[in-house]
Amino acid sequence: MAKSAEALYLRSMPPLSILDLSPVTTGISGAQALHNSVDLGRFADRLGFRRYWMAEHHSMPNIASSAPDIMIGQIAAATKNMRVGSGGVMLPNHAPLAVAERYKVLEGLFPGRIDLGLGRAPGTDPVTSYALRRRQDDPNADDFLERFQELLAFEQGAFPEGHPFRNVRAMPQDVPLPPIFLLGSSGYSAQLAAHIGAGFSFAHHFSDLDPVGPMMTYREQFKPSPANDKPIAILAVHVVAADTDAEAERLASSVDLNFARRRQGHYQPIPSPEEAAAYSYTSTDRALIGRNRLRLVVGSKDNVMAHLEPLIAATKADELMITTMIYDHDARKHSYAIMAEAFGLTPAS
């Protein structure tokens, strides 16, 4: 590609962000996984990534990110340029007032750098979900919309006269909530995000649904709001990049084995490529891996971009958010560095 054409191509790429789950592997502890996230955050900040979001999952041996608000504070304190946020707060697990106050505190500490991403799912199995919220309402009820409206009411002072929360204030009162994004893997969150004028992030990294439909629904139905005068549509994708296709495939073998085990109810730390190579796969395993490979992007820089470019064009994504859940931390950092180069990110000075 000629230099002028390459420059034009790079300018057409959307901003690039990271979704981190603090992966726990068979070679490290959960504590080390959390420290790795802080290290990766510093690295991403230097590379020029737009956002760094922490996920919320519970009772999963391969994921250490169970308290995103704590990790957001640690990573924001260790970085200077990126926005840092939740990808996301699983609202069914939390009282809305608690969410409002935690993220107001973060916004007060790091003004203009915090994002509040909200999800509908509990991020865990039904029993753990019950344990998380057993002193709240019925754990089997889908009360996301009610909780979301309550969160907004605390921020806007919108409880009516006579409501028991009328005089409750989310503190610090003089700090606004960070920008809100709704996360989803179906069309419901896209429609809700469009209706209230919030940002939207589609979880293509684990959803079987074609992302084009929800992304287009959000854009077409978007209503401007005081927070956003135009849609902000983020596409989250699982990417494993390396210097060669062969090396990327080797690294992705950890993803393959982890996915096959997980879909059969076996939750374990992420295995090494060597463990994956020695594993005896069944035909069911192979079928599960093949299905997941439809949404997993693996390869060298050129091959990864050959897959991502039409996906970005089809979804009209305003931003791409990548997650890389592999065994080796240095290889994970290198994968993000390859993507930063491919998207033409400007390193921080």
C-alpha positions in Angstrom: 0.0 0.0 0.0 1.4 3.4 -0.9 2.1 5.8 2.0 -0.5 8.3 0.9 -3.2 5.6 0.5 -2.1 4.0 3.9 -2.5 7.4 5.6 -6.0 7.9 4.1 -6.9 4.3 5.3 -5.7 4.9 8.8 -7.6 8.2 9.0 -10.8 6.4 8.2 -10.4 4.0 11.2 -12.5 4.8 14.3 -11.0 5.3 17.7 -9.8 2.1 19.5 -10.6 1.1 23.1 -10.0 -1.9 25.4 -12.4 -4.1 27.4 -10.5 -5.9 30.1 -11.8 -8.8 32.3 -8.5 -9.3 34.2 -8.0 -12.9 32.9 -6.8 -15.5 35.3 -4.7 -18.3 33.8 -3.2 -21.6 35.0 0.1 -19.8 35.3 -0.9 -16.8 37.5 -3.0 -15.9 40.6 -6.1 -13.8 40.7 -4.1 -11.1 42.4 -1.5 -11.1 39.6 -4.3 -10.8 37.1 -5.5 -7.6 38.7 -1.9 -6.2 38.7 -1.7 -7.1 35.1 -4.8 -5.0 34.4 -3.1 -1.9 35.9 0.0 -2.6 33.9 -2.0 -3.0 30.7 -3.8 0.2 31.5 -0.6 2.1 31.7 0.6 0.5 28.4 -2.7 1.3 26.6 -2.6 4.9 27.8 0.9 5.3 26.3 -0.3 3.7 23.0 -3.1 6.2 22.6 -6.2 4.1 23.2 -9.5 6.0 23.7 -11.1 4.1 26.6 -10.3 1.3 29.0 -13.3 -0.4 30.4 -13.4 -3.0 33.2 -16.0 -5.8 33.1 -18.0 -7.2 36.0 -18.2 -11.0 36.4 -18.6 -13.2 39.5 -17.7 -16.7 40.6 -15.7 -17.4 37.4 -12.2 -18.9 37.9 -10.9 -17.3 34.7 -11.9 -13.8 35.5 -10.7 -11.6 38.4 -12.7 -8.5 37.5 -15.5 -8.7 40.1 -15.4 -5.1 41.3 -15.0 -2.7 38.4 -15.4 0.5 40.4 -12.3 -0.4 42.5 -10.3 -1.3 39.4 -11.4 1.9 37.6 -10.0 4.0 40.4 -6.7 2.1 40.3 -6.3 2.4 36.6 -7.4 6.0 36.3 -4.8 6.9 39.0 -2.1 5.1 37.0 -2.9 6.8 33.7 -3.4 10.3 32.3 -5.1 10.3 29.0 -7.6 7.6 28.5 -11.2 7.5 29.7 -11.6 4.7 32.2 -15.0 3.1 32.9 -17.2 0.1 33.4 -18.0 -2.4 30.8 -20.1 -2.6 32.7 -21.9 -2.3 36.0 -24.3 -5.2 36.1 -27.2 -3.2 37.4 -29.3 -6.2 38.7 -26.6 -6.8 41.3 -26.5 -3.3 42.8 -28.8 -0.8 44.5 -29.0 2.2 42.1 -28.0 4.7 44.8 -24.8 2.8 45.5 -24.0 2.9 41.8 -24.7 6.6 41.6 -22.5 7.4 44.6 -19.5 5.2 43.6 -19.4 6.7 40.1 -19.8 10.2 41.3 -16.9 9.6 43.6 -14.8 8.4 40.7 -15.9 11.3 38.5 -15.0 13.7 41.4 -11.5 12.2 41.6 -10.9 12.0 37.8 -13.2 14.6 36.2 -13.9 14.1 32.6 -12.3 10.7 32.4 -14.9 8.3 33.8 -17.6 6.3 31.8 -20.5 4.5 33.4 -21.4 1.5 31.3 -24.5 -0.5 32.5 -25.6 -4.0 31.7 -28.8 -5.9 32.1 -27.4 -9.4 33.0 -26.0 -10.3 36.4 -22.7 -11.5 34.9 -22.8 -14.8 36.6 -24.9 -18.0 37.2 -28.3 -17.9 38.9 -27.1 -19.0 42.3 -24.3 -16.5 42.5 -26.8 -13.8 41.3 -29.1 -14.7 44.2 -26.2 -14.5 46.6 -25.2 -11.0 45.3 -28.7 -9.5 45.7 -30.5 -11.7 48.3 -31.4 -8.7 50.4 -32.9 -6.8 47.4 -36.0 -7.6 45.4 -36.9 -10.9 43.7 -33.7 -12.1 42.0 -35.8 -13.8 39.3 -37.4 -10.6 38.1 -36.1 -8.6 35.2 -36.2 -5.2 36.9 -33.4 -3.5 34.9 -35.6 -0.8 33.6 -36.9 0.1 37.1 -33.4 0.2 38.5 -32.2 2.3 35.6 -35.0 4.8 36.0 -34.2 5.0 39.7 -30.6 5.7 39.0 -31.6 8.5 36.7 -34.1 9.8 39.2 -31.3 10.1 41.8 -29.2 12.1 39.4 -32.0 14.4 38.2 -33.9 14.8 41.5 -36.9 13.4 39.7 -38.7 11.5 42.5 -42.2 12.9 42.9 -43.7 14.4 46.0 -44.4 11.8 48.6 -41.9 9.3 47.3 -39.7 7.9 50.1 -36.5 8.8 48.1 -37.6 12.3 47.4 -35.0 13.9 49.8 -32.3 11.3 49.3 -29.2 12.8 47.6 -26.5 10.8 45.8 -23.2 12.2 47.1 -21.1 14.1 46.3 -24.1 16.1 45.2 -22.2 18.7 43.2 -20.5 16.1 41.0 -22.5 14.8 37.9 -22.8 11.1 37.0 -20.2 10.2 34.3 -21.5 9.6 30.7 -23.9 6.6 30.6 -23.5 3.8 28.1 -25.9 0.9 27.8 -24.3 -2.5 27.0 -26.2 -5.2 25.2 -26.0 -8.4 23.2 -29.5 -8.0 21.7 -31.8 -5.3 20.3 -33.5 -4.3 23.6 -30.5 -2.3 25.0 -30.0 -0.7 21.6 -33.6 0.6 21.6 -33.4 1.8 25.2 -30.1 3.6 24.6 -31.4 5.3 21.5 -34.6 6.3 23.3 -32.8 8.1 26.2 -29.9 9.4 24.1 -27.2 7.4 25.8 -24.2 5.7 24.3 -24.4 2.1 23.3 -21.9 -0.8 23.2 -22.7 -4.1 21.4 -21.1 -7.2 22.8 -20.1 -8.9 19.6 -17.3 -10.7 21.5 -19.9 -13.1 23.0 -23.2 -12.5 21.2 -24.4 -14.9 18.5 -26.5 -12.1 17.1 -25.4 -10.3 13.9 -24.2 -6.9 15.3 -25.5 -5.0 12.3 -29.1 -5.1 13.4 -28.7 -3.7 16.9 -26.1 -1.1 15.8 -28.3 0.2 13.0 -31.4 0.1 15.3 -29.6 2.3 17.8 -28.4 4.7 15.2 -31.7 5.0 13.4 -33.8 5.4 16.5 -31.4 7.7 18.4 -33.0 10.8 20.1 -30.6 13.6 21.0 -30.3 14.3 24.7 -28.5 16.8 27.0 -25.7 14.2 27.3 -25.3 13.4 23.6 -26.4 15.3 20.5 -25.5 12.3 18.3 -25.2 8.5 18.7 -22.1 6.9 20.1 -22.1 3.3 18.9 -19.2 1.1 20.2 -18.6 -2.4 18.8 -16.8 -4.8 21.2 -14.8 -7.6 19.5 -12.5 -10.4 20.6 -9.2 -10.1 18.8 -6.0 -12.1 19.0 -3.2 -10.5 17.0 0.4 -11.6 16.6 3.3 -11.0 14.2 2.3 -14.1 12.1 -0.9 -16.0 11.5 0.7 -19.1 12.9 1.6 -17.4 16.2 -1.9 -15.9 16.5 -3.4 -19.3 16.0 -1.1 -20.7 18.7 -2.2 -18.0 21.2 -5.9 -18.4 20.3 -5.8 -22.1 21.1 -6.1 -21.1 24.7 -9.3 -19.3 23.8 -10.6 -22.3 22.0 -10.1 -24.7 24.8 -11.4 -22.3 27.4 -14.6 -21.7 25.4 -15.2 -25.4 24.8 -14.8 -26.2 28.5 -17.0 -23.2 29.5 -19.9 -24.1 27.2 -19.9 -27.6 28.8 -20.1 -26.1 32.3 -16.4 -26.5 33.2 -15.1 -23.1 34.4 -11.4 -23.1 34.8 -8.5 -20.6 34.5 -7.3 -20.0 30.9 -5.0 -22.8 29.8 -1.7 -22.3 28.1 -1.2 -23.0 24.4 0.8 -26.1 25.4 -2.2 -27.4 27.5 -4.5 -26.7 24.6 -2.2 -28.6 22.2 -2.1 -31.6 24.4 -5.9 -31.7 25.0 -8.0 -34.4 23.4 -10.9 -32.6 21.7 -14.2 -34.3 21.1 -16.4 -33.6 18.1 -18.6 -31.6 20.4 -15.6 -29.5 21.4 -14.7 -28.9 17.8 -18.2 -27.8 16.9 -18.3 -25.3 19.9 -14.9 -23.9 18.9 -16.0 -23.5 15.3 -19.1 -21.6 16.4 -17.0 -19.3 18.5 -14.5 -18.7 15.8 -17.2 -17.0 13.8 -16.9 -14.0 16.1 -13.2 -14.4 17.2 -10.8 -12.4 15.0 -7.3 -14.1 14.9 -4.3 -13.4 12.8 -1.5 -11.1 11.8 -2.1 -7.4 11.5 -3.1 -7.6 7.8 -5.5 -10.5 8.2 -7.1 -9.1 11.4 -7.7 -5.8 9.6 -9.1 -7.6 6.5 -11.8 -9.0 8.9 -12.4 -5.9 10.9 -12.6 -3.3 8.2 -15.9 -4.7 6.6 -17.3 -5.3 10.0 -16.7 -1.7 11.0 -18.2 -0.5 7.7 -21.3 -2.7 8.0 -22.1 -1.7 11.6 -21.0 2.0 11.1 -19.2 1.7 14.5 -18.1 5.0 15.9 -15.5 3.2 18.0 -14.1 -0.3 18.2 -13.5 -1.9 21.6 -11.3 -5.0 21.7 -10.8 -7.6 24.3 -8.0 -10.2 24.2 -8.4 -13.1 26.6 -5.2 -15.1 26.2 -2.7 -16.9 28.4 0.5 -14.8 28.3 0.3 -11.2 29.5 3.2 -10.0 27.3 1.6 -11.6 24.3 -1.7 -9.8 25.2 0.1 -6.5 25.4 1.8 -7.2 22.0 -1.6 -8.0 20.5 -2.9 -4.6 21.6 0.3 -2.9 20.3 -0.3 -4.5 16.9 -3.8 -3.2 16.9 -2.7 0.3 17.9 -0.3 0.4 15.0 -3.0 -1.0 12.6 -5.4 1.8 13.6 -2.8 4.5 13.5 -3.1 5.5 17.1 -0.9 8.4 18.2 1.2 7.4 21.2 1.1 9.7 24.2 4.1 12.0 24.6 
